[in-house]
Each structure stands twice: as C-alpha cells, then as structure tokens.
Amino acid sequence: MTNLILLITLTLLPAFISIMFIPYWTRKTESFGVSIPADIYDTSALKSMRKKYTIIIGVISLLTICVFLGYGLFTNMSESMVGWLVGTTITLFMIISFMIYLIFHQKMKQIKSTTKWGRQRTQKLAIHTQFRQQKLRYSNNWFIVPFVLIFSTIILTFLSYEHIPEKIPMQYNFQGEITNFATKSYRTVLALPITQLYLILIFIFVNTLTGKAKQQLSAENPEKSMHQNTIFRRRWSAFTIFGGIILSMLLSTVQLSFIYSIPQGFLITTAVITVFAIIIWAFILSYKTGQGGSRVTVSMDSNGKTVNRDDDRYWKLGQFYVNKDDPTIFIEKRFGIGWTMNWGRPISWVIVIGFILITLGIVLLTI
C-alpha cells in the first residue's frame, strides 16, 4: 500500500506543478483570464502577481501532498479507500486553486479598469488569410496503426475464445493480485476492445479540432503569432496521435493477457510507466510550448500601438467563453493549456452530453 500511495503522489506532482506555473505559460496578451497589451505582461506589477500566485498554489500543493501522504501512509486503508482519498484530495485542491485564481482574476480586472491600457491603442482582430493553408495538425491516417492493433486483437480474441479462462480478471491491486473477475462471454471479452475503439475515436476528434479550432492571432504581430500557433497545434497533434498509439498498445497487451500467460507484475509496471511517461510528456510540452505557442521563440518585430480586440465580456470568470454570435465551437483557453468550448452555442452542450451518454453506455456495457 505504501508503494501505491507514493506512486499516486509522484503522479500528482506534475499536475500540481503545472497549475502553479499556468500564469507563465499563457499568452502574453492574457493575464489571469483578462486580455492585456503584450508589453504590459512584463511590468513589475504583473510579475509580482504571477510570483504570488505561484507561491500560494505551491504552498497549497505542498500541504495537500503532506496531508495525502500522512493520511495514506499512517492509517490502515484499503485500496478502495485510497481511491476515495485520491478523489477527495484532487477535488478539494481544484476547488481551492480555482478560488485562488478568482481572487487574482478580480484583481487583474480592477488593475485593467484603473490603468486603461487600451485607451490610446488601436484594437484589432487579426485574421491571417494563409493560416488555414498551414499544416496545423498531422494526418488522422496515423490512427490506422491503433485501429489495426485493435481489430487484430479482436480477431485473435475470437479465434482463441475457447482457450480463454471461464473467469476473466477485470481488476488488479497494486501487488498484482486479481481483485475482481467476470464470467467469460463475448460481451466481457470484447469490453476492452470496445473501450479502445471509443478512446481512439476521441483522440481522432481531438486531433481534428486541433486543426479546426478558432484562429487566434496577436494583432501586434500576426505573422509571428501565426508561426507560434502553428507549432503549438502541431506539437499537441503529435502528442494526441502518439499518445493514442501508446495507450492502444498498452490496452491491447492487457487484452492479450486473457489469451496468453503474461505476468500481472509486468502488466502493472508497464501501465504505470506508460501513464507516468504521458503525464511527463504533457508537462514538458506545456512548458516548452506555452498556450498558443507563446513560449516558442520566433524572432519578429511587433507593433505596440496595436492590441487585440477586447472580448473580456464574453469570457465569464476569465475561463468560460459564452458568445452566441460567434459560430466558433472550439477556442483556446485563456487560463491554461489547450482548448475549451463556446458555451453560448447549443452544439457545444450537445457534444458534451453526447460524450457523457456514450461513456456511461460503454461503462454499463462492460460491467
């Protein structure tokens, strides 16, 4: 159990560190969910705010880790209780960190209101006519690889159905011991491949929106911003594709363990290494690239007299984009890495509800 607690702690650390440094990874035209001129980003006041936020979240992260370790290591807990502890810890941390963010968001709005940075600057919405002609993402044809893996596994499962044990292991503890079985049936032996197919379809969806998401360029330097944003999208497209392939390989290996004798210890170790590697990859990618490619070095001059169009009114709490007049469905986050949705469009809610219903359906199918 000690190893499990330490492993979970090791997995949580990159996530906590990422949240600490989000203010440094966002675009230089945004600060705590509020739009600003790029040249204001490096002023002493905003530097101080970013530093304070990082320290506060860092202290909260440290306290959270200490409480989690103390409770997990020095109390007699079952693995199910550890699951509840992890869920509770993450939920409380996210709530507290969001409340801290809101404090800084409101302070940022007050500073912007009193300083009136954009009063003597021209506000523009930058649109580059050649943006969509760039190679914004890698081809979905790469997902042929996991599809071949999945369907090969399904065929092999059918061919070897008679050799599969009557009781199929469905859950292991961290020591490699089987804690839950399921009676063999076509439904149970196909549960994992069906889950794989669903996950790969999600990866294809994410990779597609990486190229289709709204064009957001800096009005101060549209050319530089286009190059940065192109690199940003390509890197996350590669992450999505190869992350999907690696995850598919892992789940196919688990499926093969129903047919062939594969040590449980090997399966668990492989799963842990795979998940941890993906988390670290995402962390490094966020650090190196930043939101929208803001941390990608591209040498081009900018014009400080022009700023992005102020659309703060559409960003509720600086995080939720609500604009029923904007046909865009997917848009870059203002505080964080990646994309969010335009919650002013009904189709956004249809997509989310659809994903939830399909996920619940697959869970019920595989029980």
N, C-alpha and C positions, 0 to 999 in steps of 0.2 A: 504493500500500500504506500510505503514511503516513496518508492520509485515512481509510482503513479502521480503522487502529489508534486514531486519535483519536476516531473515531465510536463505536467499541466502548467506549472509556474514558468518553466522555460518557454512554453508555447505562448503564454500570455504576455511575456515581456516585450516581444517585438510590437504587439498590438498597442500596449500601453505607451511605449516609446514613440510610436507613430502618432498617437493622439497628442502627445506632448509637443511634437515639432510641426504639427499641421500649419501653424501660422507662418512658418518659414518655407513651407512647400507650396502655398497657394500662389496665385498670380500676384505680381507686384502692383496690379491695378485693383486689388481687393484686400481688405483687411478686416478680419472678423465678420465676414459677411456683408461688408459695406464697400461700395465702389469708391476708389480714390485715384488721383493722378499718380502715375508711376513714380514721379520724382519725390513724392511725399512719403513713399514707402520707407526710405532710409533716413527719415528725420529722427531726431533723438527721442521724441515723444512716442512714436510708433515702435521704435526699437525697444524702448523701456516696456511698453505694453506686451510685446511678444515675449520678452525675457520674463516678465512677471507671470504671464500665463504658463509658460513652460515650467517655471519653478513650482507654481501652485499645483499643476497637474502632476508634476514629478513627485511632489510630496504625497499627494493623494494616491498615486500609483504605488509608492513605496509602502505606505500604510496599508493599502489593500493587499499587497503581496505578503506583508508581515502577518496580517490577520488571517489570510488564507492559509499560509504555512503553519502558523500557530495552531489554528483550529484543526487543520488537516493532519498534522504530524503528532499532535499531543492529545488527540481524542480517538477513541475506538470507533471508527466509521466504516460502514460497508461501502461497496463501490457505488451503490445506488444513492447513498447519502452524499458521496463525493460529487456525484452528478448534480444533485440539488445545490450543493455548496458552490460549485463552479457557476451554475446558472444564476444563483442569487448574487454571487460576487460580481459577475460581469454586468448584471442588470443594475445593481446599485452604483457601480463605477460609471456606467454610461449615463445614468440619471444625474449623478453629481457632476460629472465632467460637462454635461450639457448645460447644467445650471451655471457653472463657472463660465462657460462660453457666452451665455446670455448676458452675464454681467459685463463682459468685455465688449460684446456686441452693442449693448446700450451705450456704453461709454464711448465707443467709436462713433456712433450716430450723433452723440452730443458734440464731440470734437468736430465732426464734419459740419454740423449745423452752425457752430460758432465761428469756425475759420473761413467757411465759404470758399473752399479751394477753387471750385469750378466757375466762380462768378466772372472772371475775366479770361476764361478759356473757351474755345470753341468746342462744343460737344458734337461728336460724330459717331455714326455706326459704321464700322469698317467692314466692307464686303469685298473679298478678292475674287475676281471673275475666274481665276485659274485654280482656285482652291480645290474644287471638286475634280480637277484634272490630275491632281497629285495622287500618288499611290498612298492612300490614307490607311489602308489595312492590308493584311496578307489574305490570300485567297482562302475561301472556305473549303476548297478542294483538299486542303491539308487534313480535314476531318474524315477523309476517306480512310486514313490509317486507323483511327479508333473504330470506325464502322466495320472495317474488315476484321479487326480483333473481336468485336462484339459478336458479329454473325458467325465467325469461325468458332467462337466459344459456344454459341447456341447450337450449331450443327454438331459439334463434338459432344455436347451435353445430351442431345437426342440419341446420338449413336451409342453413347455409353450409359444410357439411362438405367439399364439392367444392372450395371456394376456400381451404381451409386447406392450408398447405405440407406436403409429404411428410415433412419433418423439422421437428419442433416443438421450439422452445427450452425446455429444462427447468430450466436453471440459468445464472445470470449472475455475473460477478465484479463487483467494486465499480466498475470502469471502464465497466460497461455491456456488456462483451463476453460473448458466449454461450460457455459452457464445457462444456455438455452438451446433446445432442439426443436426441430419442426419435422413432422411426418412427411416423407417423400411423396411428392405429387408433381405433375407438370407445372402447376402454379408455383409451388415453392422452389423448384429448381430453376425456374425462369424469372424469379423475383429479382435477382441481382442483374441479369442482362437487361431487363426492362428498366430498372433504375439507371443503368449505364446509358441506355438509349435516351432517356429523359434528360440526363445530365449533359450529354453531348449536344442535344438539341438546344439546351440552354446556352452552352458555350457558342454554338453557331449563332444564336440570337444575339449574344453579347458582342461577338466579333463583327456581326453585321452592323449593329448600332454604333460600333466604334467608328465606322466609316460614314454612317448616315447622320450622326448627331450634329446638332446645330453648329454652324461656323461661328466661332467667337475669336475675333482678331483685335489686337490693340490698335486703336486709332492713332496712337503716337508713332507706331512703326509697324504698319500692316505686313510688310514684306518679311521682316524678322519674325513677327508673330506667326505668320503662316508656316515658316520653316520649323519653328519650335513646335507648333501644334501638330504638324505632320509627323515629326519624330515622336512626339508624345503618343499619338494614335498608333503608329507602327509598333512601338515598343510594347504597348499594352495589348495590341493584337497578337503579337508573338507570344506574350505571356499567356493569353487566353488559349491559343492553339496548342502550345506545348504543355501547358498545364492540363488541358483536356486529354491529350495523348497519354501523359504520365498517369493521370488518375484512371484512365481506361485500362492501362496496363496493370495497375495495381488491382482493380476490381476483377479483371479477367483472371489474375493469379489466384484470387480468393475463390472464384468460381471453379477453377481447375482443381482446387483442393478438395472439392466434393468428389472428384473422379480419381485423382491421384493422391498418393501419400505425400503431403507437403507438411513439414513440421510447423506446428502452431507458433512456435517461437520465431521462426523465420517470417511468417506472415505478419505477426505483430511488429517485429523490428522493422520490416520493410514499410509497413503502414506508417509507423512513427517517423521514420526517416523521410518518407515521401511528403507527409503533411508538413513537417518542420522545414524541409527544403523549399516548398512552395511559399510558406509564410515568409521565410528569409528573402526569397527572390522578390516577393511583392514589396517587402520593406526596402530593399536596396533599389528597386526600380522607382519607388516613390521618392527616395532620397536623391537619386541621380537625375530624375526627370522633372519632378515637381508637377503641379497641376497645370495642364495645358502646355507642358514643356517649358515652364517658367525657369527651371534650373538648367536648361540646355543652353550652352554657350554658343551664341551666334553673333558675330561682330557686324553690327549695322547701326548707323546713326539714327537718333529719334528726334521727334519734334515735340518739345514740351509745351507748346502753345495749344496743342490739340489733345483732348481727353475723350475717353469712351463715353457714349451716351449714358446718362444716369438712369438706370432702371431699378433702383433700390425699391421702389414702390411695389414691384412685382415679386420681390424676394421677402417672404414672410419669415421673420426672425433670422433673416440672412441665410436661410437654409432651404426653404421650400418655395419653389418657383411656381407662381399661380398667375397665369396670363391667358385668359380665354381667347384673346385676339391674336395670339401667336400660334401658328399652326405647328410649331415645333413640338415634338413629343419628348425628345431626349436632349438634355443640355448639361454642360459641365457644372459640377458642384462649385459653390462659392467658398465653401469651407470644407476642405477635404480633397481627396484624390479620386477621380473617376467622374461618373455621370449620375444625374438624378433625372426626374421626370417633371414635365409641365402638368401640375395637378389641376390646372384650370381647364384641361382638355379631358372630356369623358373617356376617351380611348385609353388614357393612362390608367384610370381606375379599372377599366375592363381588362387590361393586360395584367395588372397586379392580382385582381380577383381570379382571373383565369389561371395564373401560376399557382395560386393558393389551392384552388379546387383540384387542379391536376396533381399537385403534390400530395394532397390528402387522399386522392383516389389511389395513387400508387402506394402510399403507406398502407391503406386499408387492403389493397390487393396483395401486399407482401406479408401481411400479418398471418 
